[in-house]
Amino acid sequence: MKHPTQTALVAALAVMGTAQAAIVVDDFNDPSGGLTASIIQPPGPTTFNLGPTTGPDIVGGLGTRNIIYSVTPTPAGSPTVDSINVNTAPYSSYLVVASDHNGAPSTMLDYSGFNVSLTANTLTLHSYATDANAESVEAWFVTSGGTMDSGIVPVAGNHSGDLTLTLSGVGDLTQVTGIQVQFLGAPGADFELHGISVVPEPGAYGILAALGLLGTVIWRRARA
């Protein structure tokens, strides 16, 4: 299944434990106050786009995030009220999707335009919490060559805690230019997400260490 790459996200480095570094894809800390949308829709499916949004919390500094939200009323013919919030009170730095009991939601987070090379094969949704109506999460890495890889995780409802998806088969992940994550739910599905990160493959740690050493050498020479 392929989806068009539309947006991107800015990244930062965070330490996880003592030996493992993660690249923060998004912490949803939008200084603009975030995005919010709600609809009272007529019968029939509705899709709306909340992006793109840029911010210092998105990978690479030049990336953007796009949120595409779809809801299908069930039973057919029933109007529904649905909303999606990013960093809006009282949800500071959260992504929150709330669906009416008559609506089956689908949310696509689409990141593109990264100004960094991501070498990673795992994507972690931090503090990912759902209600009993959540069904699955699927993710894609998009490379400069157009290669896409997907990993899908069924969510047995009432999930609370980090959720990690492992992706394989892309080949060269050093040129990842975009990440897409899709959340699917049954009627009335709600979820909240506190952040997204990726973990470099083992071979990337040497590169990160070399960059750190080079920075130390340059700093020492500048002080000499």
PANURO-994114 format. One record per residue (C-alpha): residue in three letters; chain; z, y, x; residue number from 1. Coordinates in steps of 0.1 Angstrom, whole numbers, plus 2048, in hexadecimal, padded with zeros to 3 digits. Layout:
N
  code  unit   zz   yy   xx  pos
   ALA     A    Z    Y    X  NUM
...
//
This chain:
224
  code  unit   zz   yy   xx  pos
   MET     A  800  800  800    1
   LYS     A  7F6  821  80F    2
   HIS     A  802  844  807    3
   PRO     A  7F3  865  814    4
   THR     A  808  876  82E    5
   GLN     A  811  898  821    6
   THR     A  830  8A4  833    7
   ALA     A  846  8A4  851    8
   LEU     A  869  8A8  85E    9
   VAL     A  87D  8B7  87A   10
   ALA     A  892  8A1  891   11
   ALA     A  8B1  8A3  8A7   12
   LEU     A  8C3  88A  8BD   13
   ALA     A  8E5  87C  8B2   14
   VAL     A  8FB  863  8C5   15
   MET     A  903  843  8B3   16
   GLY     A  91E  831  8C7   17
   THR     A  91D  834  8EC   18
   ALA     A  8FB  824  8F5   19
   GLN     A  8E5  82A  8D7   20
   ALA     A  8D3  84A  8CE   21
   ALA     A  8C4  851  8AC   22
   ILE     A  8AA  86B  8A3   23
   VAL     A  8B5  87D  883   24
   VAL     A  897  880  86C   25
   ASP     A  8A8  894  851   26
   ASP     A  8CC  89E  848   27
   PHE     A  8C1  8B2  829   28
   ASN     A  8D3  8D0  836   29
   ASP     A  8BA  8EA  829   30
   PRO     A  8C5  90D  832   31
   SER     A  8AF  91B  815   32
   GLY     A  8C8  90C  7FC   33
   GLY     A  8B3  8EE  7F5   34
   LEU     A  89C  8E4  7D9   35
   THR     A  8A3  8DB  7B5   36
   ALA     A  88D  8D1  798   37
   SER     A  893  8C4  775   38
   ILE     A  87C  8BB  759   39
   ILE     A  87D  8B4  734   40
   GLN     A  85C  8A2  732   41
   PRO     A  846  898  715   42
   PRO     A  83D  874  710   43
   GLY     A  82A  866  72E   44
   PRO     A  82F  864  754   45
   THR     A  835  884  767   46
   THR     A  832  88B  78C   47
   PHE     A  83D  8AA  79E   48
   ASN     A  83E  8B6  7C2   49
   LEU     A  85C  8C8  7D2   50
   GLY     A  84E  8CE  7F4   51
   PRO     A  846  8D4  80E   52
   THR     A  866  8E0  81E   53
   THR     A  86C  8E8  843   54
   GLY     A  88D  8ED  854   55
   PRO     A  8A0  8E8  875   56
   ASP     A  8AC  8C7  868   57
   ILE     A  88A  8B7  867   58
   VAL     A  87C  8A3  885   59
   GLY     A  86A  8B6  8A0   60
   GLY     A  870  8D9  893   61
   LEU     A  84D  8DC  884   62
   GLY     A  84F  8C0  86B   63
   THR     A  851  8C3  846   64
   ARG     A  860  8AF  82A   65
   ASN     A  84F  8AA  809   66
   ILE     A  85F  89A  7EA   67
   ILE     A  849  88B  7CF   68
   TYR     A  85D  881  7B0   69
   SER     A  84E  86C  794   70
   VAL     A  85F  861  774   71
   THR     A  851  84A  759   72
   PRO     A  862  84C  737   73
   THR     A  86F  82C  728   74
   PRO     A  86D  822  70D   75
   ALA     A  84A  831  70A   76
   GLY     A  849  850  6F6   77
   SER     A  86C  85C  6FD   78
   PRO     A  871  87D  70E   79
   THR     A  889  87D  72C   80
   VAL     A  89C  896  742   81
   ASP     A  89B  890  768   82
   SER     A  8A6  8A4  786   83
   ILE     A  8A5  8A2  7AC   84
   ASN     A  8BB  8B8  7C3   85
   VAL     A  8BB  8BE  7E8   86
   ASN     A  8D9  8D0  7F6   87
   THR     A  8E3  8E0  7D6   88
   ALA     A  908  8E5  7CC   89
   PRO     A  91C  8D1  7CB   90
   TYR     A  906  8BA  7DF   91
   SER     A  906  8CB  801   92
   SER     A  8EC  8BA  818   93
   TYR     A  8E5  89E  800   94
   LEU     A  8C5  892  7EF   95
   VAL     A  8CF  889  7CB   96
   VAL     A  8B8  87A  7B1   97
   ALA     A  8C5  877  78E   98
   SER     A  8B0  866  772   99
   ASP     A  8B5  867  74D  100
   HIS     A  8BB  845  73E  101
   ASN     A  898  846  72F  102
   GLY     A  887  84D  750  103
   ALA     A  87D  835  76C  104
   PRO     A  87B  84A  78B  105
   SER     A  867  847  7AC  106
   THR     A  86E  85F  7C9  107
   MET     A  858  862  7E8  108
   LEU     A  866  874  807  109
   ASP     A  848  87C  81D  110
   TYR     A  84D  88A  840  111
   SER     A  830  894  857  112
   GLY     A  826  8AC  873  113
   PHE     A  840  8A0  88B  114
   ASN     A  842  8B2  8AC  115
   VAL     A  851  894  8BD  116
   SER     A  846  871  8C6  117
   LEU     A  85C  858  8B3  118
   THR     A  85F  835  8C2  119
   ALA     A  873  823  8A8  120
   ASN     A  872  804  892  121
   THR     A  891  80A  87C  122
   LEU     A  897  824  862  123
   THR     A  8BA  82A  855  124
   LEU     A  8C4  83A  834  125
   HIS     A  8E6  848  83A  126
   SER     A  901  846  81F  127
   TYR     A  8E7  83A  806  128
   ALA     A  8F8  835  7E5  129
   THR     A  8E8  828  7C5  130
   ASP     A  8F2  81F  7A2  131
   ALA     A  8EA  7FD  792  132
   ASN     A  8C7  807  788  133
   ALA     A  8B9  80B  7AB  134
   GLU     A  89E  7F2  7B4  135
   SER     A  88F  7F6  7D7  136
   VAL     A  888  80C  7F5  137
   GLU     A  868  80A  809  138
   ALA     A  85F  81D  829  139
   TRP     A  840  824  83E  140
   PHE     A  83A  830  861  141
   VAL     A  819  843  865  142
   THR     A  809  846  887  143
   SER     A  7EF  85D  895  144
   GLY     A  7D6  841  892  145
   GLY     A  7DD  83D  86D  146
   THR     A  7F0  81D  871  147
   MET     A  80B  817  857  148
   ASP     A  826  7FE  856  149
   SER     A  83E  7F7  839  150
   GLY     A  85F  7E7  834  151
   ILE     A  86E  7E2  812  152
   VAL     A  893  7DC  808  153
   PRO     A  89D  7D2  7E5  154
   VAL     A  8BD  7E3  7DB  155
   ALA     A  8D4  7CE  7C5  156
   GLY     A  8E2  7ED  7B4  157
   ASN     A  903  7FF  7BB  158
   HIS     A  8FB  800  7E0  159
   SER     A  911  817  7F4  160
   GLY     A  90E  81C  81A  161
   ASP     A  8F3  81D  834  162
   LEU     A  8D3  80A  82E  163
   THR     A  8BC  801  84B  164
   LEU     A  898  7F7  848  165
   THR     A  887  7E6  865  166
   LEU     A  861  7EB  869  167
   SER     A  84A  7D6  87E  168
   GLY     A  825  7D1  884  169
   VAL     A  81A  7F5  889  170
   GLY     A  813  7EF  8AE  171
   ASP     A  816  80F  8C1  172
   LEU     A  833  823  8B1  173
   THR     A  833  83D  8CC  174
   GLN     A  81C  853  8B7  175
   VAL     A  82E  853  896  176
   THR     A  823  872  884  177
   GLY     A  833  86C  862  178
   ILE     A  84C  859  84F  179
   GLN     A  84C  851  82A  180
   VAL     A  868  842  815  181
   GLN     A  865  839  7F1  182
   PHE     A  882  832  7D9  183
   LEU     A  87B  81E  7B9  184
   GLY     A  892  81A  79B  185
   ALA     A  895  80C  779  186
   PRO     A  89C  823  75B  187
   GLY     A  8B9  83A  762  188
   ALA     A  8BA  833  788  189
   ASP     A  8CE  84C  79D  190
   PHE     A  8D4  84E  7C2  191
   GLU     A  8E0  865  7DD  192
   LEU     A  8D6  866  802  193
   HIS     A  8E9  878  81E  194
   GLY     A  8D0  875  83A  195
   ILE     A  8B4  862  84B  196
   SER     A  8B1  857  86F  197
   VAL     A  89C  840  886  198
   VAL     A  8A8  82C  8A4  199
   PRO     A  891  82A  8C3  200
   GLU     A  885  808  8CE  201
   PRO     A  896  7FB  8EE  202
   GLY     A  879  807  904  203
   ALA     A  87F  82A  8F8  204
   TYR     A  8A2  82C  906  205
   GLY     A  895  82D  929  206
   ILE     A  87F  84B  920  207
   LEU     A  89C  85D  910  208
   ALA     A  8B2  856  92F  209
   ALA     A  896  862  946  210
   LEU     A  893  882  932  211
   GLY     A  8B8  887  934  212
   LEU     A  8B8  882  95A  213
   LEU     A  89B  89A  95E  214
   GLY     A  8AE  8B4  94B  215
   THR     A  8CC  8B0  961  216
   VAL     A  8B8  8B3  981  217
   ILE     A  8A7  8D3  973  218
   TRP     A  8C9  8E1  969  219
   ARG     A  8D8  8DB  98B  220
   ARG     A  8BB  8EA  99E  221
   ALA     A  8BC  909  988  222
   ARG     A  8E1  90D  991  223
   ALA     A  8DB  908  9B6  224
//
